Amino acid sequence: MNFPEELKYTKSHEWIKVEGEIATEGISDFAQAELSDIVYLELPEVGTKVEAGKAFGTIEAVKAVSDLVAAVSGEITEVNTSLTDAPETINSDPYGEGWIIKIKMSNPAEAESLMSADEYEKFVQEEH
């Protein structure tokens, strides 16, 4: 499993990379492995307001459908629309080309409360 150090993680298995007031969000390597073959995403529109801990879309794999949960609150500034045609990109590159949304954070302090890579790795090991 891969847990990049520069990212923050949620208990619902999303990651964010904070750059200034923008947080890029996707799902973790662990999450994509658990879902296995991702076949469809229901993504929000640019301009949608999201709230930390609340669903903003869904991700569908061959064996399950799961909510996509916002790691931080704010407004979506960008959506990775290439995932519509190639959702499997999340399986092959969850931390790179498989990013899902970018959020202009309304409360950057929320990012501070998320798990570090080490904390997330321990959480995943305890959960399974």
Buried (B, 14 or more C-beta within 10 A) or exposed (E): EEBBEEBBBBEBBBBBBBEEEBBBBBBBBBBBEBBEEBEEBBBBEEEBBBBBBEBBBEBBBEEEEBEBBBBBBBBBBBBBEEBEEEBBBBBEBBBEBBBBBBBBBBEBEBBEEBBBBEEBBEBBEEEE
